[in-house]
Every structure is written in structure tokens, then in C-alpha cells.
Amino acid sequence: MTRFQTKTTGITQDDFADMVAEKVERALAHYDEAINGPTMVSVGKIAGSIASAVTLLSPKHQRAIDAIHADLPGLAQKFVRALAAEAARRSEAGTAGTMTLSAESETLPALSQSDDLESMLIEDWAGRVAGSTYLEENLRIARSTLHRWQRRGDVIALRKGGRKHVFPLAQFVDGRPVAGISDVLELIGNPRLAWLWLTRPAAQLDGRIPIDLLRQDQAEEVVEAARMFAPG
């Protein structure tokens, strides 16, 4: 989960998720007095994480969700049942391993086919991106600083038509690129391939998502995984 500030409220993604979680916990306590405390906390965390994740979707995917508004309750029930089944499986196996990847992940671009990414819309695979104006106005990142980071390879910049570049917002924490971004970019080379690897479950990390680990200050593990993934 990223910590960049939202445009309208100025709160971070983490704070937003916590706020949603707290409100859900209160609603549950009012709705069902019999529900136990740990379950209440878990439900709140799930709700907060989902709400935060939706804000990170590309505009196209957000519109897609809007288009199936009537189907959302049924889909949510399927998700919860799958989540409960996975939790039960882990409990029986006595492991806290990562969740098995769904068939949906098979529709994502193959990581080895970086050329294919050039023909895809950035918003369709990279999540929320923004240009230098947005970053300056909302994250207080000066253009000169952003361009210096770009020249040094400290930040991932994705070309979007002509000479324009946009920057994935999930790589920023407290107005700076998360530690490890520059190392991953140096190892993988291609910015698009690097960002795709960072935002998808990585086999080198047992299915965990690299950018999530970087946001948890686990740069060393992610950099080593990138070294294993990097071509050549």
C-alpha cells in the first residue's frame, strides 16, 4: 500500500485505509454484537485495503468496475468465500505462505516480452501514473528534483507518447522514491519491464509483490530477487 497523499484530502493511502477500517469496525460492532474482536479487525483491514487498492486502479479499470455496479455484491461474496477457503487451507497446512495466484494473473503480459508493453496503454497495466505537474502540486516534488532523480535512475519514468514521461505514483513514499527502486531499475534496465516486475507477484519472492515489500523497507530482499530475474 502506498503512502502518497490524495489530491483532495492530503491524507496518505495508509491513513485512508486505516480510516476505512476503523469505520467498518464500528459499523460491525453496532450491527453484530456477537462478532469477535479479531474478526472485526480483520474485516476492517480487508475493507480498508480494498478501498485503498481501488483508488490505485487505472481510470479504465475504475470505469469497468462502475459498469458492473449491480454485480458487485455477488462478486464480493465470491471473493470472501475464496479468501476464507485460502485461510482455511493455510491453517490446515500450518503455513503462512502466499496466496495461490488465480487464473486472472495469466492474462497479464509475460514479463519476458517487454516489447509488448510498448503497444499497451500505460494506465492499463501500470496503475495510477502522473506527470511532473501533478507531482509538484500534490506531492511537493519540485520539477528540478524529479528530473534529477530521472537522470540518475532513482525513479521509474514511463514514456507516454513523444518525449513525455509519466511516473507511477505507487513508487513514492513521503514524496520520495522508495528505497530499492534505483537498484531494481539498474538491474532490469527497461523501465517498463522493471515496473511490471515490481507490481506483479514475483516467483523470486514466492509470489509476493516487490513494490509492496519495498514499501515495507525490505529493499535488500527485493533487489536480490531482481538480480535473479534480470536478463543476462
N, C-alpha and C positions, 0 to 999 in steps of 0.2 A: 504494500500500500504506500502510495506516495505521500509526501508531506507538503506539496506545493500549495500555495494559497489560492482559493477560489476567487473569481473576479468580483463577485457581488458582495461576499461577506468578509473576505480576508482570512477566514479560518482555514486551517490545513486539512488535508484529506484525512489524516489520522484523527484529528479533533472532530471532523464531521462524522466519521464512522462511530466514534465514541458517543457523540451526541445522539445519533440514531439508536445505538444500542441501549443507552440509558432510557430513552423514551419508550422503547419496546419492552424493556424490563418492567417499567412502571405500568404499562398497559396490561402486561401479563399478570402482574401482581393484583391488579384491580379486577381482571377478568376471571382468573382462576386461582383462588387462594390455596388450592391443593398442590399446585405445581411446586416442585422443589427448587431450592436456590440455585444449585449448579446448572440445572436445565434452563432456568430462566436466564442465567448469564450466557449460556451457550447460544440460546435462541437470539438474544440481543446481539451477540457478536456476529452471528450469521447475517442477521438483518443489516447491521451496520456495514459489514464487509461487502454485501451485495449492493447496497445503496451507493457506497463509495466506488465500487467497480463499474457500475453503470455510468457514473459521471466520467469515467476514463474511456468509455467506448467512443468509437468514431461517430460523427454525426449520422453517417449512413446506417450504422448498426443501431443507433438510438431510434432512428425513424422506423427501422424494421420492427423493433420492439413495440413502438407505438401502434404499428399496423395490426398487431395481433393482440391488442389490449384485452379482448374478450377471452382469449385462450390462456392468459397469464395465470389465473388461479389453478387450472389443471396442470400446467407446466410446472408451477411451483410445487404442487403436491408430488409430482413425479420426481422432482429434484430432491425433496425432503426424504422421500422413500429411498431413493438411491443413496443419499447421504447416510441414512440410518443403517442401510444394509452394509455399506462400506465400513461404518463404525463398528458394527457387529462382527464383521469379518476380521477386522484388526484386533478386536477384543479377544475373539476366539483363537487367533493366531498368536496373541501375546506380543504384538509388534505395533510400533507407531510409524510404520512405513508410509510411503507416499501413496496417494490415491491412484488407482489404476486409470490410465488415460482412456478416455471414451473414444468412440468411433469418430466423433466430431473432429478430433485432432488430426485425423488422416486427411482432412480436406485442406489443411494448411499447406502452404508452399514448402517443398522439400528444401531443407537448409543448404544442400549442396548445389541447388540450382539458383544461384544468385542472380543470373541474368533474367530469370522470370520475374523478379521483383521490379525490374525496370519498367515493365509493362503494366504494373498494377498501380492503382491509386494508393497513395501513401496512407490515407485515412482508413483504407480497407484492411490494412494489416499492421500498421504501426501504432494504432491508438491515437490519443489526442496529441496533436502537434501544434506548434505556434511559431510565428516569426519573431523577429527582434523587437518589433513594436510592442507586441503583447508581453513579451518577457520583461521589457523595460518598464511598462506601465503596471504590471501585476506582480512580478517577482523582484522588481527593483534591480534588474541586471542591466547595467549600462551597456550600450551597444559596443563601446570600445572593449569592455571586458569580455563580452560574448565573442567578438571577433578574435580577440587574443586567445581565448580558450579554443576556438575553432582552428586557428593556425597551429597551435601547439598539439592538437589532437586530444584535448582534455574533455571535449564534449562531442557527442554524435550529432552531426548535421546531415540532413537528408535533402538531396537536391529535388526541387519541385518545379520543373519547367524552367528552361533557360538557365539563368545564373542564380535564381532564387533558392534559398535554403530555409528549411523549417527544422525545428528542434523538438524531439519527443519530450513531452512535459514530465513523463514518469522518471526521467533520469535526474531530475533536480530535487534536492532536499535543502530546505532553508536557503534557497536562492543560489545554490552551487551544485555542480555535477557531483553525484555520489562517488565516493572513493572506489576506484577499480574500473571506472568507465574508460579512462585513458589506456589502461593496461589491456583491457579486452579489445579495444579498437586497434591497438598496435599489433596484437597477436592475430586477429582475424583479418584486418586490413580493410575490407569492403564495409563501409558504414551501414549499408542496408542489411547486409548479411549479419553484421555484428549486432545490430538492434533486433533483428528477427531472432537470433540465438538468445539474446538477453531476455526476450519476452515470451519465450515458449518453454515448456517443460524440457529440460536437458537430460539426455541419457547419462551424461558425465556427472550429473548431480542427482542421480536416482529419481529423475522425474520432477525435481524441484525447479522453480523458475529463477534463473540467475538474477534478474533485476530485483526480485523480492529479497534475495539473500544480500545483495549489495545494500539495500535499504536497511538491512539489519546488521550492517557493519561486518559482514562476512566476506570481505573482498578477497582475502587470501585463497579461500576455497574456490571462489568463482574464477579467479584468474588462473588457477591451476587447471580447472575444468576447461576453460577457454584454450589453454595451451594444448590440451588433449584433442580438442575439437578442431583447432586451427589447421588449415590445409598446409601440407608440406611439413 
